[in-house]
Amino acid sequence: MESDEVKCEDCGLPYPDFPMDVSVSNEQWTELTGYTDEGFLCGACIIQRGVGKYIAAELKFNWKIGD
Ligand SMILES: [Zn+2]
């Protein structure tokens, strides 16, 4: 029986376990994957596929300290 669980296509991490949601444009997705249909990659695998080849990844955390 085939599972319809959504998971990262590269590492197999289930979507509910993704530490963060990462979005890329359709154009960037095509560059990263070579195909134009939708798919799922976790943030780490997007970075592994793209950094140094197509993208510079930068992550900045903003701490929310009492308003
Ligand atoms: Zn992954």
N, CA, C, O and the ligand as a Tripos MOL2 file, in Angstrom:
@<TRIPOS>MOLECULE
protein
  269   267    68     0     0
PROTEIN
NO_CHARGES

@<TRIPOS>ATOM
      1 N           0.8410   -1.1850    0.0000 N.3       1 MET1
      2 CA          0.0000    0.0000    0.0000 C.3       1 MET1
      3 C           0.8820    1.2430    0.0000 C.2       1 MET1
      4 O           1.7720    1.3820    0.8380 O.2       1 MET1
      5 N           0.6320    2.1300   -0.9310 N.am      2 GLU2
      6 CA          1.4420    3.3320   -1.0480 C.3       2 GLU2
      7 C           0.9320    4.4270   -0.1210 C.2       2 GLU2
      8 O          -0.2660    4.7080   -0.0720 O.2       2 GLU2
      9 N           1.8330    5.0260    0.5960 N.am      3 SER3
     10 CA          1.4680    6.1100    1.5110 C.3       3 SER3
     11 C           1.3170    7.4100    0.7360 C.2       3 SER3
     12 O           2.0830    7.6940   -0.1850 O.2       3 SER3
     13 N           0.3230    8.1890    1.1190 N.am      4 ASP4
     14 CA          0.1810    9.5030    0.4900 C.3       4 ASP4
     15 C           0.7220   10.5930    1.4100 C.2       4 ASP4
     16 O           0.3840   11.7690    1.2690 O.2       4 ASP4
     17 N           1.5620   10.1830    2.3480 N.am      5 GLU5
     18 CA          2.2030   11.1330    3.2460 C.3       5 GLU5
     19 C           3.1170   12.0540    2.4350 C.2       5 GLU5
     20 O           3.8800   11.5970    1.5830 O.2       5 GLU5
     21 N           3.0270   13.3300    2.7070 N.am      6 VAL6
     22 CA          3.8820   14.2960    2.0310 C.3       6 VAL6
     23 C           5.2270   14.3240    2.7380 C.2       6 VAL6
     24 O           5.2990   14.4760    3.9580 O.2       6 VAL6
     25 N           6.2790   14.1770    1.9650 N.am      7 LYS7
     26 CA          7.6240   14.2020    2.5550 C.3       7 LYS7
     27 C           8.6310   14.7700    1.5710 C.2       7 LYS7
     28 O           8.3640   14.8850    0.3750 O.2       7 LYS7
     29 N           9.7930   15.1210    2.1020 N.am      8 CYS8
     30 CA         10.8630   15.6780    1.2680 C.3       8 CYS8
     31 C          11.2860   14.6330    0.2400 C.2       8 CYS8
     32 O          11.5140   13.4690    0.5720 O.2       8 CYS8
     33 N          11.3850   15.0640   -0.9950 N.am      9 GLU9
     34 CA         11.7380   14.1330   -2.0670 C.3       9 GLU9
     35 C          13.1950   13.6840   -2.0170 C.2       9 GLU9
     36 O          13.5450   12.6510   -2.5880 O.2       9 GLU9
     37 N          14.0420   14.4490   -1.3390 N.am     10 ASP10
     38 CA         15.4540   14.0730   -1.2700 C.3      10 ASP10
     39 C          15.7800   13.2420   -0.0450 C.2      10 ASP10
     40 O          16.3990   12.1850   -0.1680 O.2      10 ASP10
     41 N          15.3790   13.6920    1.1300 N.am     11 CYS11
     42 CA         15.7910   12.9920    2.3540 C.3      11 CYS11
     43 C          14.6660   12.1790    2.9870 C.2      11 CYS11
     44 O          14.9220   11.3840    3.8910 O.2      11 CYS11
     45 N          13.4260   12.3610    2.5320 N.am     12 GLY12
     46 CA         12.3150   11.5670    3.0460 C.3      12 GLY12
     47 C          11.7190   12.0740    4.3400 C.2      12 GLY12
     48 O          10.8430   11.4220    4.9090 O.2      12 GLY12
     49 N          12.1680   13.2200    4.8210 N.am     13 LEU13
     50 CA         11.6170   13.7770    6.0530 C.3      13 LEU13
     51 C          10.1370   14.1000    5.8560 C.2      13 LEU13
     52 O           9.7810   14.8110    4.9160 O.2      13 LEU13
     53 N           9.2580   13.5800    6.7440 N.am     14 PRO14
     54 CA          7.8280   13.8800    6.6160 C.3      14 PRO14
     55 C           7.5590   15.3750    6.7940 C.2      14 PRO14
     56 O           8.1740   16.0380    7.6290 O.2      14 PRO14
     57 N           6.6310   15.8860    5.9940 N.am     15 TYR15
     58 CA          6.3400   17.3230    6.0310 C.3      15 TYR15
     59 C           6.0300   17.8460    7.4370 C.2      15 TYR15
     60 O           6.4990   18.9270    7.7920 O.2      15 TYR15
     61 N           5.2560   17.1140    8.2480 N.am     16 PRO16
     62 CA          4.9730   17.6440    9.5910 C.3      16 PRO16
     63 C           6.2380   17.8360   10.4340 C.2      16 PRO16
     64 O           6.2170   18.5710   11.4220 O.2      16 PRO16
     65 N           7.3310   17.1840   10.0520 N.am     17 ASP17
     66 CA          8.5740   17.3000   10.8150 C.3      17 ASP17
     67 C           9.5170   18.3580   10.2500 C.2      17 ASP17
     68 O          10.5930   18.5800   10.8060 O.2      17 ASP17
     69 N           9.1320   19.0170    9.1480 N.am     18 PHE18
     70 CA          9.9770   20.0920    8.6230 C.3      18 PHE18
     71 C          10.1580   21.1420    9.7170 C.2      18 PHE18
     72 O           9.1700   21.5740   10.3120 O.2      18 PHE18
     73 N          11.3820   21.5600    9.9970 N.am     19 PRO19
     74 CA         11.5790   22.5590   11.0390 C.3      19 PRO19
     75 C          11.0720   23.9370   10.6360 C.2      19 PRO19
     76 O          10.8280   24.7850   11.4950 O.2      19 PRO19
     77 N          10.9130   24.1660    9.3390 N.am     20 MET20
     78 CA         10.3890   25.4520    8.8770 C.3      20 MET20
     79 C           9.8690   25.2650    7.4540 C.2      20 MET20
     80 O          10.2820   24.3580    6.7330 O.2      20 MET20
     81 N           8.9550   26.1470    7.0760 N.am     21 ASP21
     82 CA          8.4760   26.1620    5.7040 C.3      21 ASP21
     83 C           9.3660   27.0710    4.8860 C.2      21 ASP21
     84 O           9.6970   28.1800    5.3060 O.2      21 ASP21
     85 N           9.7450   26.6000    3.7330 N.am     22 VAL22
     86 CA         10.5710   27.3920    2.8300 C.3      22 VAL22
     87 C           9.8560   27.4470    1.4920 C.2      22 VAL22
     88 O           9.4510   26.4150    0.9560 O.2      22 VAL22
     89 N           9.7000   28.6390    0.9550 N.am     23 SER23
     90 CA          9.0510   28.8000   -0.3410 C.3      23 SER23
     91 C          10.0540   29.3300   -1.3560 C.2      23 SER23
     92 O          10.8820   30.1880   -1.0500 O.2      23 SER23
     93 N           9.9620   28.8110   -2.5420 N.am     24 VAL24
     94 CA         10.7490   29.3480   -3.6470 C.3      24 VAL24
     95 C           9.7910   29.6290   -4.8040 C.2      24 VAL24
     96 O           8.7160   29.0360   -4.8890 O.2      24 VAL24
     97 N          10.1870   30.5260   -5.6790 N.am     25 SER25
     98 CA          9.3410   30.8450   -6.8200 C.3      25 SER25
     99 C           9.2970   29.6550   -7.7740 C.2      25 SER25
    100 O          10.1450   28.7660   -7.7050 O.2      25 SER25
    101 N           8.3130   29.6420   -8.6540 N.am     26 ASN26
    102 CA          8.2270   28.5720   -9.6490 C.3      26 ASN26
    103 C           9.5010   28.4880  -10.4830 C.2      26 ASN26
    104 O           9.9710   27.3980  -10.8100 O.2      26 ASN26
    105 N          10.0500   29.6430  -10.8190 N.am     27 GLU27
    106 CA         11.2730   29.6840  -11.6250 C.3      27 GLU27
    107 C          12.4410   29.0580  -10.8580 C.2      27 GLU27
    108 O          13.2220   28.2880  -11.4160 O.2      27 GLU27
    109 N          12.5460   29.3960   -9.5880 N.am     28 GLN28
    110 CA         13.6180   28.8290   -8.7630 C.3      28 GLN28
    111 C          13.4250   27.3190   -8.5950 C.2      28 GLN28
    112 O          14.3940   26.5590   -8.6120 O.2      28 GLN28
    113 N          12.1820   26.8940   -8.4330 N.am     29 TRP29
    114 CA         11.9000   25.4600   -8.2830 C.3      29 TRP29
    115 C          12.3660   24.6940   -9.5080 C.2      29 TRP29
    116 O          12.9780   23.6310   -9.3940 O.2      29 TRP29
    117 N          12.0740   25.2370  -10.6730 N.am     30 THR30
    118 CA         12.4970   24.5840  -11.9110 C.3      30 THR30
    119 C          14.0180   24.5120  -11.9900 C.2      30 THR30
    120 O          14.5700   23.5020  -12.4260 O.2      30 THR30
    121 N          14.6920   25.5730  -11.5740 N.am     31 GLU31
    122 CA         16.1570   25.5680  -11.5800 C.3      31 GLU31
    123 C          16.6940   24.4820  -10.6380 C.2      31 GLU31
    124 O          17.6360   23.7640  -10.9740 O.2      31 GLU31
    125 N          16.0820   24.3760   -9.4610 N.am     32 LEU32
    126 CA         16.5710   23.4450   -8.4500 C.3      32 LEU32
    127 C          16.2920   21.9940   -8.7980 C.2      32 LEU32
    128 O          17.1180   21.1220   -8.5320 O.2      32 LEU32
    129 N          15.1320   21.7280   -9.3920 N.am     33 THR33
    130 CA         14.6920   20.3450   -9.5630 C.3      33 THR33
    131 C          14.7450   19.8710  -11.0120 C.2      33 THR33
    132 O          14.8430   18.6710  -11.2680 O.2      33 THR33
    133 N          14.6810   20.7900  -11.9450 N.am     34 GLY34
    134 CA         14.6640   20.4050  -13.3480 C.3      34 GLY34
    135 C          13.2780   20.0690  -13.8550 C.2      34 GLY34
    136 O          13.1260   19.7010  -15.0200 O.2      34 GLY34
    137 N          12.2580   20.1840  -13.0130 N.am     35 TYR35
    138 CA         10.9020   19.9530  -13.4840 C.3      35 TYR35
    139 C           9.9780   21.0850  -13.0680 C.2      35 TYR35
    140 O          10.2790   21.8610  -12.1610 O.2      35 TYR35
    141 N           8.8520   21.1590  -13.7530 N.am     36 THR36
    142 CA          7.9830   22.3180  -13.5700 C.3      36 THR36
    143 C           6.7690   22.0360  -12.7080 C.2      36 THR36
    144 O           6.0420   22.9640  -12.3550 O.2      36 THR36
    145 N           6.5290   20.7790  -12.3600 N.am     37 ASP37
    146 CA          5.3760   20.4960  -11.5090 C.3      37 ASP37
    147 C           5.7580   20.6740  -10.0360 C.2      37 ASP37
    148 O           6.9230   20.8790   -9.6960 O.2      37 ASP37
    149 N           4.7620   20.5920   -9.1970 N.am     38 GLU38
    150 CA          4.9800   20.8420   -7.7820 C.3      38 GLU38
    151 C           5.6920   19.6810   -7.1100 C.2      38 GLU38
    152 O           5.6800   18.5540   -7.6040 O.2      38 GLU38
    153 N           6.3040   19.9710   -5.9920 N.am     39 GLY39
    154 CA          6.9660   18.9460   -5.2240 C.3      39 GLY39
    155 C           7.3060   19.4720   -3.8510 C.2      39 GLY39
    156 O           6.9830   20.6070   -3.5020 O.2      39 GLY39
    157 N           7.9590   18.6340   -3.0830 N.am     40 PHE40
    158 CA          8.3160   19.0280   -1.7230 C.3      40 PHE40
    159 C           9.7730   18.7260   -1.4440 C.2      40 PHE40
    160 O          10.2450   17.6030   -1.6250 O.2      40 PHE40
    161 N          10.4640   19.7420   -1.0050 N.am     41 LEU41
    162 CA         11.8140   19.5870   -0.4850 C.3      41 LEU41
    163 C          11.8780   20.3370    0.8350 C.2      41 LEU41
    164 O          11.3050   21.4190    0.9690 O.2      41 LEU41
    165 N          12.5690   19.7670    1.8030 N.am     42 CYS42
    166 CA         12.7410   20.4970    3.0620 C.3      42 CYS42
    167 C          13.7730   21.6110    2.8390 C.2      42 CYS42
    168 O          14.4920   21.6200    1.8390 O.2      42 CYS42
    169 N          13.8270   22.5350    3.7790 N.am     43 GLY43
    170 CA         14.7380   23.6690    3.6520 C.3      43 GLY43
    171 C          16.1870   23.2290    3.5000 C.2      43 GLY43
    172 O          16.9280   23.8060    2.7040 O.2      43 GLY43
    173 N          16.5980   22.2130    4.2550 N.am     44 ALA44
    174 CA         17.9870   21.7530    4.1860 C.3      44 ALA44
    175 C          18.3160   21.2110    2.7950 C.2      44 ALA44
    176 O          19.4100   21.4450    2.2810 O.2      44 ALA44
    177 N          17.3860   20.4960    2.1910 N.am     45 CYS45
    178 CA         17.6440   19.9200    0.8650 C.3      45 CYS45
    179 C          17.5900   20.9910   -0.2230 C.2      45 CYS45
    180 O          18.3190   20.9040   -1.2110 O.2      45 CYS45
    181 N          16.7390   21.9920   -0.0530 N.am     46 ILE46
    182 CA         16.7530   23.1170   -0.9870 C.3      46 ILE46
    183 C          18.1210   23.7810   -0.9520 C.2      46 ILE46
    184 O          18.6950   24.1020   -1.9930 O.2      46 ILE46
    185 N          18.6330   23.9820    0.2470 N.am     47 ILE47
    186 CA         19.9460   24.6180    0.3760 C.3      47 ILE47
    187 C          21.0220   23.7290   -0.2330 C.2      47 ILE47
    188 O          21.8950   24.2210   -0.9470 O.2      47 ILE47
    189 N          20.9720   22.4300    0.0380 N.am     48 GLN48
    190 CA         21.9800   21.5210   -0.5130 C.3      48 GLN48
    191 C          21.9670   21.5090   -2.0300 C.2      48 GLN48
    192 O          23.0180   21.4390   -2.6660 O.2      48 GLN48
    193 N          20.7830   21.5760   -2.6050 N.am     49 ARG49
    194 CA         20.6970   21.5800   -4.0720 C.3      49 ARG49
    195 C          21.1580   22.8950   -4.6690 C.2      49 ARG49
    196 O          21.7400   22.9260   -5.7540 O.2      49 ARG49
    197 N          20.8960   23.9830   -3.9540 N.am     50 GLY50
    198 CA         21.0640   25.2650   -4.6020 C.3      50 GLY50
    199 C          22.2580   26.0950   -4.2240 C.2      50 GLY50
    200 O          22.7780   26.8400   -5.0550 O.2      50 GLY50
    201 N          22.7060   25.9900   -2.9990 N.am     51 VAL51
    202 CA         23.7700   26.8940   -2.5660 C.3      51 VAL51
    203 C          25.0530   26.6020   -3.3300 C.2      51 VAL51
    204 O          25.4620   25.4520   -3.4840 O.2      51 VAL51
    205 N          25.6590   27.6510   -3.7920 N.am     52 GLY52
    206 CA         26.8930   27.5110   -4.5490 C.3      52 GLY52
    207 C          26.6380   27.3270   -6.0290 C.2      52 GLY52
    208 O          27.5150   27.5870   -6.8530 O.2      52 GLY52
    209 N          25.4200   26.8710   -6.3750 N.am     53 LYS53
    210 CA         25.0830   26.6960   -7.7850 C.3      53 LYS53
    211 C          24.1360   27.7930   -8.2510 C.2      53 LYS53
    212 O          24.3840   28.4620   -9.2540 O.2      53 LYS53
    213 N          23.0440   27.9680   -7.5040 N.am     54 TYR54
    214 CA         22.0240   28.9040   -7.9480 C.3      54 TYR54
    215 C          21.7240   30.0130   -6.9490 C.2      54 TYR54
    216 O          21.3630   31.1260   -7.3320 O.2      54 TYR54
    217 N          21.8770   29.7010   -5.6650 N.am     55 ILE55
    218 CA         21.4080   30.6490   -4.6700 C.3      55 ILE55
    219 C          22.4330   30.8820   -3.5710 C.2      55 ILE55
    220 O          23.3240   30.0670   -3.3300 O.2      55 ILE55
    221 N          22.2780   32.0010   -2.9290 N.am     56 ALA56
    222 CA         22.9690   32.2660   -1.6810 C.3      56 ALA56
    223 C          21.8800   32.2140   -0.6160 C.2      56 ALA56
    224 O          20.9160   32.9750   -0.6900 O.2      56 ALA56
    225 N          22.0130   31.3440    0.3600 N.am     57 ALA57
    226 CA         20.9970   31.2110    1.4000 C.3      57 ALA57
    227 C          21.4010   32.0550    2.5970 C.2      57 ALA57
    228 O          22.5600   32.0820    3.0130 O.2      57 ALA57
    229 N          20.4270   32.7220    3.1190 N.am     58 GLU58
    230 CA         20.6710   33.5530    4.2890 C.3      58 GLU58
    231 C          19.4690   33.4230    5.1960 C.2      58 GLU58
    232 O          18.3320   33.5800    4.7520 O.2      58 GLU58
    233 N          19.7030   33.1460    6.4280 N.am     59 LEU59
    234 CA         18.6280   32.9950    7.3950 C.3      59 LEU59
    235 C          18.8880   33.9360    8.5510 C.2      59 LEU59
    236 O          19.9790   33.9620    9.1190 O.2      59 LEU59
    237 N          17.8800   34.7020    8.8880 N.am     60 LYS60
    238 CA         18.0320   35.6480    9.9670 C.3      60 LYS60
    239 C          16.8790   35.4470   10.9430 C.2      60 LYS60
    240 O          15.7100   35.4710   10.5570 O.2      60 LYS60
    241 N          17.2190   35.2500   12.1930 N.am     61 PHE61
    242 CA         16.2050   35.1260   13.2290 C.3      61 PHE61
    243 C          16.0230   36.4870   13.8890 C.2      61 PHE61
    244 O          16.9900   37.1560   14.2540 O.2      61 PHE61
    245 N          14.7910   36.8680   14.0290 N.am     62 ASN62
    246 CA         14.4610   38.0840   14.7570 C.3      62 ASN62
    247 C          13.7980   37.6990   16.0590 C.2      62 ASN62
    248 O          12.7160   37.1120   16.0550 O.2      62 ASN62
    249 N          14.4130   38.0090   17.1410 N.am     63 TRP63
    250 CA         13.8820   37.6660   18.4500 C.3      63 TRP63
    251 C          12.7860   38.6200   18.8150 C.2      63 TRP63
    252 O          12.9240   39.8340   18.6630 O.2      63 TRP63
    253 N          11.6860   38.0710   19.3020 N.am     64 LYS64
    254 CA         10.5870   38.8950   19.7590 C.3      64 LYS64
    255 C          10.7430   39.0960   21.2580 C.2      64 LYS64
    256 O          10.4870   38.1930   22.0540 O.2      64 LYS64
    257 N          11.1590   40.2700   21.6160 N.am     65 ILE65
    258 CA         11.3660   40.5930   23.0310 C.3      65 ILE65
    259 C          10.3530   41.6410   23.4050 C.2      65 ILE65
    260 O          10.3280   42.7280   22.8280 O.2      65 ILE65
    261 N           9.5190   41.3190   24.3680 N.am     66 GLY66
    262 CA          8.4350   42.1700   24.8590 C.3      66 GLY66
    263 C           8.2570   43.5020   24.1360 C.2      66 GLY66
    264 O           9.2200   44.2370   23.9180 O.2      66 GLY66
    265 N           7.0680   43.7880   23.7840 N.am     67 ASP67
    266 CA          6.7800   45.0450   23.0840 C.3      67 ASP67
    267 C           6.6690   46.2060   24.0440 C.2      67 ASP67
    268 O           6.4300   47.3370   23.6200 O.2      67 ASP67
    269 ZN         15.0880   17.0090    2.7290 Zn       68 ZN68
@<TRIPOS>BOND
     1     1     2 1
     2     2     3 1
     3     3     4 2
     4     3     5 am
     5     5     6 1
     6     6     7 1
     7     7     8 2
     8     7     9 am
     9     9    10 1
    10    10    11 1
    11    11    12 2
    12    11    13 am
    13    13    14 1
    14    14    15 1
    15    15    16 2
    16    15    17 am
    17    17    18 1
    18    18    19 1
    19    19    20 2
    20    19    21 am
    21    21    22 1
    22    22    23 1
    23    23    24 2
    24    23    25 am
    25    25    26 1
    26    26    27 1
    27    27    28 2
    28    27    29 am
    29    29    30 1
    30    30    31 1
    31    31    32 2
    32    31    33 am
    33    33    34 1
    34    34    35 1
    35    35    36 2
    36    35    37 am
    37    37    38 1
    38    38    39 1
    39    39    40 2
    40    39    41 am
    41    41    42 1
    42    42    43 1
    43    43    44 2
    44    43    45 am
    45    45    46 1
    46    46    47 1
    47    47    48 2
    48    47    49 am
    49    49    50 1
    50    50    51 1
    51    51    52 2
    52    51    53 am
    53    53    54 1
    54    54    55 1
    55    55    56 2
    56    55    57 am
    57    57    58 1
    58    58    59 1
    59    59    60 2
    60    59    61 am
    61    61    62 1
    62    62    63 1
    63    63    64 2
    64    63    65 am
    65    65    66 1
    66    66    67 1
    67    67    68 2
    68    67    69 am
    69    69    70 1
    70    70    71 1
    71    71    72 2
    72    71    73 am
    73    73    74 1
    74    74    75 1
    75    75    76 2
    76    75    77 am
    77    77    78 1
    78    78    79 1
    79    79    80 2
    80    79    81 am
    81    81    82 1
    82    82    83 1
    83    83    84 2
    84    83    85 am
    85    85    86 1
    86    86    87 1
    87    87    88 2
    88    87    89 am
    89    89    90 1
    90    90    91 1
    91    91    92 2
    92    91    93 am
    93    93    94 1
    94    94    95 1
    95    95    96 2
    96    95    97 am
    97    97    98 1
    98    98    99 1
    99    99   100 2
   100    99   101 am
   101   101   102 1
   102   102   103 1
   103   103   104 2
   104   103   105 am
   105   105   106 1
   106   106   107 1
   107   107   108 2
   108   107   109 am
   109   109   110 1
   110   110   111 1
   111   111   112 2
   112   111   113 am
   113   113   114 1
   114   114   115 1
   115   115   116 2
   116   115   117 am
   117   117   118 1
   118   118   119 1
   119   119   120 2
   120   119   121 am
   121   121   122 1
   122   122   123 1
   123   123   124 2
   124   123   125 am
   125   125   126 1
   126   126   127 1
   127   127   128 2
   128   127   129 am
   129   129   130 1
   130   130   131 1
   131   131   132 2
   132   131   133 am
   133   133   134 1
   134   134   135 1
   135   135   136 2
   136   135   137 am
   137   137   138 1
   138   138   139 1
   139   139   140 2
   140   139   141 am
   141   141   142 1
   142   142   143 1
   143   143   144 2
   144   143   145 am
   145   145   146 1
   146   146   147 1
   147   147   148 2
   148   147   149 am
   149   149   150 1
   150   150   151 1
   151   151   152 2
   152   151   153 am
   153   153   154 1
   154   154   155 1
   155   155   156 2
   156   155   157 am
   157   157   158 1
   158   158   159 1
   159   159   160 2
   160   159   161 am
   161   161   162 1
   162   162   163 1
   163   163   164 2
   164   163   165 am
   165   165   166 1
   166   166   167 1
   167   167   168 2
   168   167   169 am
   169   169   170 1
   170   170   171 1
   171   171   172 2
   172   171   173 am
   173   173   174 1
   174   174   175 1
   175   175   176 2
   176   175   177 am
   177   177   178 1
   178   178   179 1
   179   179   180 2
   180   179   181 am
   181   181   182 1
   182   182   183 1
   183   183   184 2
   184   183   185 am
   185   185   186 1
   186   186   187 1
   187   187   188 2
   188   187   189 am
   189   189   190 1
   190   190   191 1
   191   191   192 2
   192   191   193 am
   193   193   194 1
   194   194   195 1
   195   195   196 2
   196   195   197 am
   197   197   198 1
   198   198   199 1
   199   199   200 2
   200   199   201 am
   201   201   202 1
   202   202   203 1
   203   203   204 2
   204   203   205 am
   205   205   206 1
   206   206   207 1
   207   207   208 2
   208   207   209 am
   209   209   210 1
   210   210   211 1
   211   211   212 2
   212   211   213 am
   213   213   214 1
   214   214   215 1
   215   215   216 2
   216   215   217 am
   217   217   218 1
   218   218   219 1
   219   219   220 2
   220   219   221 am
   221   221   222 1
   222   222   223 1
   223   223   224 2
   224   223   225 am
   225   225   226 1
   226   226   227 1
   227   227   228 2
   228   227   229 am
   229   229   230 1
   230   230   231 1
   231   231   232 2
   232   231   233 am
   233   233   234 1
   234   234   235 1
   235   235   236 2
   236   235   237 am
   237   237   238 1
   238   238   239 1
   239   239   240 2
   240   239   241 am
   241   241   242 1
   242   242   243 1
   243   243   244 2
   244   243   245 am
   245   245   246 1
   246   246   247 1
   247   247   248 2
   248   247   249 am
   249   249   250 1
   250   250   251 1
   251   251   252 2
   252   251   253 am
   253   253   254 1
   254   254   255 1
   255   255   256 2
   256   255   257 am
   257   257   258 1
   258   258   259 1
   259   259   260 2
   260   259   261 am
   261   261   262 1
   262   262   263 1
   263   263   264 2
   264   263   265 am
   265   265   266 1
   266   266   267 1
   267   267   268 2
@<TRIPOS>SUBSTRUCTURE
     1 MET1         2 RESIDUE 1 A MET
     2 GLU2         6 RESIDUE 1 A GLU
     3 SER3        10 RESIDUE 1 A SER
     4 ASP4        14 RESIDUE 1 A ASP
     5 GLU5        18 RESIDUE 1 A GLU
     6 VAL6        22 RESIDUE 1 A VAL
     7 LYS7        26 RESIDUE 1 A LYS
     8 CYS8        30 RESIDUE 1 A CYS
     9 GLU9        34 RESIDUE 1 A GLU
    10 ASP10       38 RESIDUE 1 A ASP
    11 CYS11       42 RESIDUE 1 A CYS
    12 GLY12       46 RESIDUE 1 A GLY
    13 LEU13       50 RESIDUE 1 A LEU
    14 PRO14       54 RESIDUE 1 A PRO
    15 TYR15       58 RESIDUE 1 A TYR
    16 PRO16       62 RESIDUE 1 A PRO
    17 ASP17       66 RESIDUE 1 A ASP
    18 PHE18       70 RESIDUE 1 A PHE
    19 PRO19       74 RESIDUE 1 A PRO
    20 MET20       78 RESIDUE 1 A MET
    21 ASP21       82 RESIDUE 1 A ASP
    22 VAL22       86 RESIDUE 1 A VAL
    23 SER23       90 RESIDUE 1 A SER
    24 VAL24       94 RESIDUE 1 A VAL
    25 SER25       98 RESIDUE 1 A SER
    26 ASN26      102 RESIDUE 1 A ASN
    27 GLU27      106 RESIDUE 1 A GLU
    28 GLN28      110 RESIDUE 1 A GLN
    29 TRP29      114 RESIDUE 1 A TRP
    30 THR30      118 RESIDUE 1 A THR
    31 GLU31      122 RESIDUE 1 A GLU
    32 LEU32      126 RESIDUE 1 A LEU
    33 THR33      130 RESIDUE 1 A THR
    34 GLY34      134 RESIDUE 1 A GLY
    35 TYR35      138 RESIDUE 1 A TYR
    36 THR36      142 RESIDUE 1 A THR
    37 ASP37      146 RESIDUE 1 A ASP
    38 GLU38      150 RESIDUE 1 A GLU
    39 GLY39      154 RESIDUE 1 A GLY
    40 PHE40      158 RESIDUE 1 A PHE
    41 LEU41      162 RESIDUE 1 A LEU
    42 CYS42      166 RESIDUE 1 A CYS
    43 GLY43      170 RESIDUE 1 A GLY
    44 ALA44      174 RESIDUE 1 A ALA
    45 CYS45      178 RESIDUE 1 A CYS
    46 ILE46      182 RESIDUE 1 A ILE
    47 ILE47      186 RESIDUE 1 A ILE
    48 GLN48      190 RESIDUE 1 A GLN
    49 ARG49      194 RESIDUE 1 A ARG
    50 GLY50      198 RESIDUE 1 A GLY
    51 VAL51      202 RESIDUE 1 A VAL
    52 GLY52      206 RESIDUE 1 A GLY
    53 LYS53      210 RESIDUE 1 A LYS
    54 TYR54      214 RESIDUE 1 A TYR
    55 ILE55      218 RESIDUE 1 A ILE
    56 ALA56      222 RESIDUE 1 A ALA
    57 ALA57      226 RESIDUE 1 A ALA
    58 GLU58      230 RESIDUE 1 A GLU
    59 LEU59      234 RESIDUE 1 A LEU
    60 LYS60      238 RESIDUE 1 A LYS
    61 PHE61      242 RESIDUE 1 A PHE
    62 ASN62      246 RESIDUE 1 A ASN
    63 TRP63      250 RESIDUE 1 A TRP
    64 LYS64      254 RESIDUE 1 A LYS
    65 ILE65      258 RESIDUE 1 A ILE
    66 GLY66      262 RESIDUE 1 A GLY
    67 ASP67      266 RESIDUE 1 A ASP
    68 ZN68       269 GROUP 0 **** ****
